[in-house]
Amino acid sequence: MTKTKIALVTGGSRGLGENMALSLAQKGLDVILTFNQNSEKADDVVNRIKQLGQKAAAIQLNVSAPSSFNKFFDQVQEQLKVTFHSEKFDFLINNAGVGIYSSFMKTTEEQLDLMYQIHFKSVFMLTQAALPIMNNGGGIVNISSGLTRFAIGGYAAYSSMKTAIETLSKYQAKELGERKIRCNVVAPGAIETDFGGGAVRDNQDLNAFIASNTALGRVGLPDDIGGVVAFLCTEDAKWITAQRIEVSGGQMI
């Protein structure tokens, strides 16, 4: 009997992360998801995953506090034993994040440090801390952004950190290849979520502008992204590593 694979999704209680977690479950994976504050929303996602016939658990994690990562993985190990009857997990999806909208000229040192802390340092350090309890032959999916390819004013700090993540992902793929751990990047285009204050979803002028500059004629939805992440965590993607897959509907081409 084939052992069920287990994926850990950071920021899996809402938005894109929620859709990723549910998509992974639909592909037959068990899921550990993290949340920052809203435990009720996280529990709702866990229950929906269980309704799909998969095991699931939610653990609190603040990705801006690397000093908490060792304690977090102690909790992960406990959940692996109790809920999943396993010692290790297979896939790490580094999704958690926040956005700021600020011009390059007005971005403060505090804002820059926050983007670095959440979107680069946390991914670097969390993945390091995860490796001892990841199975060989698994994978890492780092979430980037279409904004590393095209520029829309106001995202200099955020996009620069995502560009760094794309370079890091190549090194992870190179150096973890001996363990047969694949590492890929999924780069969403503009998506209708509450990310960045929900501007893409709620600002109709912005929404229309993006749609008019997208080949498929609309702004993205969370459901456009989760299935691609889930695919990368299946055997169908076993020969894909060190790749950046943009999922933007052809935005700004």
Sine and cosine of phi, psi and omega as CSV:
sin_phi,cos_phi,sin_psi,cos_psi,sin_omega,cos_omega
0.00,0.00,0.78,-0.63,-0.02,-1.00
-0.95,0.31,0.74,-0.67,0.00,-1.00
-0.96,0.29,0.71,-0.71,0.01,-1.00
-0.92,0.39,0.74,-0.67,0.04,-1.00
-0.97,0.23,0.45,-0.89,-0.03,-1.00
-0.83,-0.55,0.75,-0.66,0.03,-1.00
-0.90,-0.44,0.61,-0.80,0.09,-1.00
-0.93,-0.36,0.87,-0.50,-0.04,-1.00
-0.91,-0.42,0.90,-0.44,0.07,-1.00
-0.98,0.17,0.61,-0.80,-0.05,-1.00
0.90,0.43,0.63,0.78,-0.12,-0.99
-1.00,-0.04,0.20,0.98,-0.07,-1.00
-1.00,-0.10,-0.16,0.99,-0.04,-1.00
-0.38,-0.93,0.20,-0.98,0.11,-0.99
0.84,0.55,-0.67,-0.74,-0.02,-1.00
-0.88,0.48,-0.64,0.77,-0.02,-1.00
-0.88,0.48,-0.63,0.78,0.06,-1.00
-0.87,0.49,-0.71,0.70,0.00,-1.00
-0.92,0.40,-0.60,0.80,0.07,-1.00
-0.88,0.48,-0.73,0.68,-0.03,-1.00
-0.87,0.50,-0.70,0.71,-0.01,-1.00
-0.93,0.36,-0.61,0.79,0.02,-1.00
-0.91,0.42,-0.63,0.77,0.06,-1.00
-0.88,0.47,-0.68,0.73,0.03,-1.00
-0.89,0.46,-0.63,0.77,0.02,-1.00
-0.90,0.43,-0.43,0.90,0.06,-1.00
-1.00,0.07,0.02,1.00,0.06,-1.00
1.00,-0.05,0.27,0.96,0.04,-1.00
-0.99,-0.12,0.54,-0.84,0.21,-0.98
-0.99,0.13,0.41,-0.91,-0.18,-0.98
-0.69,-0.73,0.75,-0.66,0.28,-0.96
-0.96,-0.28,0.80,-0.60,0.02,-1.00
-0.84,-0.54,0.47,-0.88,0.04,-1.00
-0.94,-0.35,0.41,-0.91,0.09,-1.00
-0.67,-0.75,0.40,-0.92,0.02,-1.00
-1.00,-0.05,-0.78,0.62,-0.08,-1.00
-0.77,-0.64,-0.62,0.78,-0.18,-0.98
-1.00,0.02,1.00,0.05,-0.03,-1.00
-0.94,0.35,-0.52,0.86,0.00,-1.00
-0.90,0.43,-0.68,0.73,0.03,-1.00
-0.91,0.43,-0.64,0.77,0.03,-1.00
-0.89,0.45,-0.68,0.74,0.01,-1.00
-0.89,0.45,-0.57,0.82,0.04,-1.00
-0.90,0.44,-0.68,0.73,0.02,-1.00
-0.91,0.42,-0.66,0.75,0.04,-1.00
-0.84,0.54,-0.72,0.69,-0.01,-1.00
-0.90,0.44,-0.61,0.79,0.02,-1.00
-0.92,0.38,-0.58,0.81,0.07,-1.00
-0.91,0.41,-0.67,0.75,0.02,-1.00
-0.89,0.45,-0.58,0.82,0.04,-1.00
-0.91,0.42,-0.39,0.92,0.06,-1.00
-0.99,0.11,-0.01,1.00,0.06,-1.00
1.00,-0.04,0.22,0.98,-0.02,-1.00
-0.91,-0.42,0.35,-0.94,0.08,-1.00
-0.99,0.13,0.49,-0.87,-0.03,-1.00
-0.39,-0.92,0.42,-0.91,0.08,-1.00
-0.45,-0.89,0.45,-0.89,0.03,-1.00
-0.85,-0.53,0.68,-0.73,0.00,-1.00
-0.74,-0.67,0.68,-0.73,0.02,-1.00
-0.94,0.33,0.67,-0.74,0.04,-1.00
-0.46,-0.89,0.77,-0.64,0.15,-0.99
-0.96,-0.27,0.97,-0.25,-0.10,-1.00
-0.94,0.35,-0.19,0.98,0.03,-1.00
-1.00,0.08,0.07,1.00,-0.04,-1.00
-0.82,-0.58,0.99,0.17,-0.02,-1.00
-0.85,0.53,-0.41,0.91,0.02,-1.00
-0.90,0.44,-0.29,0.96,-0.01,-1.00
-1.00,-0.04,-0.06,1.00,-0.15,-0.99
-0.92,0.40,-0.62,0.78,0.00,-1.00
-0.90,0.44,-0.67,0.74,0.05,-1.00
-0.90,0.44,-0.64,0.76,0.03,-1.00
-0.86,0.52,-0.71,0.70,-0.04,-1.00
-0.96,0.28,-0.37,0.93,0.19,-0.98
-0.89,0.46,-0.66,0.75,0.04,-1.00
-0.93,0.37,-0.62,0.79,0.05,-1.00
-0.87,0.49,-0.72,0.69,-0.01,-1.00
-0.87,0.48,-0.63,0.78,0.03,-1.00
-0.90,0.43,-0.70,0.72,0.03,-1.00
-0.91,0.42,-0.61,0.79,0.03,-1.00
-0.85,0.52,-0.66,0.75,-0.01,-1.00
-0.95,0.32,-0.75,0.67,-0.15,-0.99
-0.97,0.25,-0.74,0.67,-0.13,-0.99
-1.00,-0.03,-0.61,0.80,-0.15,-0.99
-0.94,-0.33,-0.12,0.99,0.00,-1.00
0.80,0.60,0.75,0.66,-0.05,-1.00
-0.60,-0.80,0.31,-0.95,0.06,-1.00
-0.97,-0.23,-0.34,0.94,-0.06,-1.00
-0.65,-0.76,0.27,-0.96,0.11,-0.99
-0.88,-0.47,0.08,-1.00,-0.21,-0.98
-0.92,-0.39,-0.61,0.79,-0.12,-0.99
-0.76,-0.65,0.68,-0.74,0.07,-1.00
-0.89,-0.45,0.83,-0.55,0.05,-1.00
-0.93,-0.38,0.95,-0.32,-0.01,-1.00
-1.00,0.06,1.00,-0.03,-0.12,-0.99
-0.91,-0.41,-0.50,0.86,-0.16,-0.99
-0.84,0.54,0.64,-0.77,0.03,-1.00
0.01,-1.00,0.17,-0.98,0.10,-1.00
-0.73,-0.69,0.34,-0.94,0.02,-1.00
-0.87,-0.49,0.46,-0.89,0.19,-0.98
-0.82,-0.58,0.53,-0.85,0.10,-1.00
-0.90,-0.43,0.96,-0.30,-0.03,-1.00
-0.40,-0.92,0.71,-0.70,0.03,-1.00
-0.89,0.45,0.40,-0.92,0.07,-1.00
-0.81,0.59,-0.67,0.75,-0.07,-1.00
-0.91,0.42,-0.49,0.87,-0.11,-0.99
-0.96,-0.29,-0.02,1.00,0.01,-1.00
-0.92,0.40,0.78,-0.62,-0.04,-1.00
-1.00,0.03,0.27,-0.96,0.07,-1.00
-0.87,0.49,-0.62,0.78,0.02,-1.00
-0.89,0.46,-0.68,0.73,0.04,-1.00
-0.91,0.42,-0.66,0.75,0.02,-1.00
-0.89,0.46,-0.69,0.72,0.02,-1.00
-0.89,0.46,-0.62,0.78,0.01,-1.00
-0.90,0.44,-0.69,0.72,0.01,-1.00
-0.90,0.44,-0.65,0.76,0.05,-1.00
-0.89,0.45,-0.72,0.69,-0.06,-1.00
-0.88,0.48,-0.71,0.70,-0.11,-0.99
-0.99,0.11,-0.68,0.73,-0.18,-0.98
-0.99,-0.11,-0.24,0.97,0.07,-1.00
-0.83,-0.56,-0.86,0.51,-0.08,-1.00
-0.86,0.51,-0.68,0.74,-0.05,-1.00
-0.90,0.43,-0.65,0.76,0.01,-1.00
-0.91,0.42,-0.67,0.74,0.02,-1.00
-0.87,0.49,-0.80,0.60,-0.12,-0.99
-0.97,0.24,-0.60,0.80,0.00,-1.00
-0.91,0.41,-0.66,0.75,0.01,-1.00
-0.91,0.41,-0.66,0.75,0.10,-0.99
-0.81,0.58,-0.75,0.66,-0.06,-1.00
-0.93,0.37,-0.44,0.90,-0.03,-1.00
-0.98,0.21,-0.48,0.88,-0.18,-0.98
-0.82,0.57,-0.62,0.79,-0.01,-1.00
-0.89,0.45,-0.38,0.93,0.00,-1.00
-0.90,-0.43,0.39,0.92,0.15,-0.99
-0.98,-0.21,0.68,-0.73,0.06,-1.00
-0.95,0.32,0.56,-0.83,0.20,-0.98
-0.88,0.47,0.54,-0.84,0.01,-1.00
1.00,0.08,0.11,0.99,0.04,-1.00
-1.00,-0.02,-0.56,-0.83,-0.03,-1.00
-0.22,-0.98,0.25,-0.97,0.05,-1.00
-0.82,-0.58,0.72,-0.70,0.14,-0.99
-0.85,-0.52,0.90,-0.44,0.05,-1.00
-0.99,-0.17,0.76,-0.65,-0.03,-1.00
-1.00,-0.01,0.84,-0.54,0.02,-1.00
-0.93,-0.36,-0.66,-0.75,-0.06,-1.00
-0.34,-0.94,0.54,-0.84,0.14,-0.99
-0.86,0.50,-0.34,0.94,-0.03,-1.00
-0.93,0.36,-0.09,1.00,0.14,-0.99
-0.99,0.15,-0.30,0.96,0.02,-1.00
-0.99,-0.15,-0.66,0.75,0.02,-1.00
-0.85,-0.53,0.38,-0.92,-0.09,-1.00
-0.92,-0.38,0.79,-0.61,0.18,-0.98
-0.84,-0.54,0.83,-0.56,-0.11,-0.99
-0.79,0.62,0.64,-0.77,0.08,-1.00
0.95,-0.32,-0.04,1.00,-0.09,-1.00
-0.83,-0.57,0.46,0.89,-0.09,-1.00
-0.86,0.51,-0.74,0.67,-0.07,-1.00
-0.93,0.36,-0.75,0.66,-0.02,-1.00
-0.86,0.50,-0.75,0.66,-0.08,-1.00
-0.93,0.37,-0.56,0.83,0.04,-1.00
-0.89,0.45,-0.63,0.77,0.03,-1.00
-0.93,0.37,-0.60,0.80,0.04,-1.00
-0.93,0.38,-0.56,0.83,0.09,-1.00
-0.89,0.45,-0.65,0.76,0.06,-1.00
-0.88,0.47,-0.63,0.78,0.03,-1.00
-0.89,0.46,-0.61,0.79,0.00,-1.00
-0.91,0.41,-0.61,0.79,0.08,-1.00
-0.94,0.35,-0.69,0.72,0.04,-1.00
-0.83,0.55,-0.64,0.77,-0.05,-1.00
-0.88,0.48,-0.59,0.81,0.05,-1.00
-0.91,0.42,-0.65,0.76,0.02,-1.00
-0.93,0.37,-0.62,0.79,0.07,-1.00
-0.88,0.47,-0.69,0.72,0.02,-1.00
-0.88,0.48,-0.67,0.74,-0.01,-1.00
-0.91,0.42,-0.75,0.66,-0.15,-0.99
-0.99,0.12,-0.37,0.93,0.01,-1.00
-0.99,-0.14,-0.01,1.00,0.01,-1.00
-0.86,0.52,-0.53,0.85,0.00,-1.00
-0.91,0.42,-0.37,0.93,0.09,-1.00
-1.00,-0.09,0.10,0.99,-0.03,-1.00
0.86,0.51,0.50,0.86,0.11,-0.99
-1.00,-0.06,0.87,-0.50,0.01,-1.00
-1.00,0.03,0.51,-0.86,0.07,-1.00
-0.70,-0.71,0.82,-0.57,0.00,-1.00
-0.71,-0.70,0.30,-0.95,0.03,-1.00
-0.92,-0.40,0.73,-0.68,0.21,-0.98
-0.93,-0.36,0.83,-0.56,-0.08,-1.00
-0.90,-0.44,0.99,-0.11,0.02,-1.00
-0.94,0.34,0.51,-0.86,0.24,-0.97
-0.99,0.16,-0.33,-0.94,0.00,-1.00
-0.92,0.38,0.77,-0.63,-0.09,-1.00
-0.81,-0.59,0.60,-0.80,0.06,-1.00
-0.98,0.19,1.00,-0.04,0.11,-0.99
-0.64,-0.77,-0.10,-0.99,0.07,-1.00
-1.00,0.07,0.10,1.00,0.03,-1.00
-0.87,0.50,0.67,-0.74,0.01,-1.00
0.89,0.46,0.54,0.84,0.00,-1.00
0.99,0.16,0.16,0.99,0.05,-1.00
0.97,0.26,0.38,0.92,-0.10,-0.99
-0.87,0.50,-0.71,0.71,-0.04,-1.00
-0.90,0.44,-0.60,0.80,-0.02,-1.00
-0.97,0.24,-0.67,0.74,-0.21,-0.98
-0.99,-0.15,-0.41,0.91,0.01,-1.00
-1.00,0.02,0.97,-0.23,-0.12,-0.99
-0.91,0.42,-0.55,0.84,0.04,-1.00
-0.91,0.41,-0.69,0.72,0.02,-1.00
-0.91,0.42,-0.68,0.73,0.01,-1.00
-0.86,0.52,-0.71,0.70,-0.01,-1.00
-0.92,0.39,-0.61,0.79,0.02,-1.00
-0.89,0.46,-0.72,0.69,-0.01,-1.00
-0.90,0.43,-0.71,0.71,0.00,-1.00
-0.86,0.52,-0.62,0.78,-0.03,-1.00
-0.95,0.32,-0.28,0.96,0.02,-1.00
-0.94,-0.34,0.39,0.92,0.01,-1.00
-0.84,-0.54,0.77,-0.63,-0.11,-0.99
-0.83,0.56,-0.61,0.79,-0.03,-1.00
-1.00,0.03,0.06,1.00,0.26,-0.97
0.98,0.18,0.30,0.95,0.06,-1.00
-0.43,-0.91,0.18,-0.98,0.12,-0.99
-0.99,0.13,0.48,-0.88,-0.03,-1.00
-0.95,0.31,0.36,-0.93,0.08,-1.00
-0.85,-0.52,0.41,-0.91,0.01,-1.00
-0.79,0.62,-0.59,0.81,-0.03,-1.00
-0.91,0.41,-0.26,0.97,0.05,-1.00
-0.97,0.23,-0.30,0.95,-0.18,-0.98
-0.96,-0.26,-0.68,0.73,-0.15,-0.99
-0.84,0.54,-0.63,0.78,-0.03,-1.00
-0.91,0.42,-0.53,0.85,0.02,-1.00
-0.94,0.34,-0.68,0.73,0.06,-1.00
-0.88,0.48,-0.71,0.70,-0.01,-1.00
-0.88,0.47,-0.65,0.76,0.04,-1.00
-0.83,0.56,-0.67,0.74,-0.02,-1.00
-0.92,0.39,-0.22,0.98,0.02,-1.00
-0.97,-0.26,0.42,0.91,0.04,-1.00
-0.84,-0.55,0.20,-0.98,0.03,-1.00
-0.91,0.42,-0.39,0.92,0.03,-1.00
-0.89,0.46,-0.37,0.93,-0.03,-1.00
-0.95,-0.30,0.37,0.93,-0.13,-0.99
-0.90,0.44,-0.31,0.95,-0.04,-1.00
-0.94,-0.35,0.31,0.95,0.02,-1.00
-0.94,-0.34,0.88,-0.48,0.09,-1.00
-0.45,-0.89,0.42,-0.91,0.00,-1.00
0.89,0.45,0.49,0.87,-0.04,-1.00
-0.93,-0.36,0.54,-0.84,0.15,-0.99
-0.96,-0.28,0.90,-0.44,0.00,-1.00
-0.94,-0.33,0.93,-0.36,0.03,-1.00
-1.00,0.06,0.75,-0.67,-0.02,-1.00
-0.85,-0.53,0.99,0.13,-0.17,-0.99
-0.74,-0.67,0.04,1.00,-0.05,-1.00
0.93,0.36,0.26,0.96,-0.04,-1.00
0.99,0.14,0.68,0.73,0.01,-1.00
-0.96,0.27,0.74,-0.68,0.12,-0.99
0.84,0.55,0.76,0.65,0.05,-1.00
-0.96,-0.27,0.00,0.00,0.00,0.00
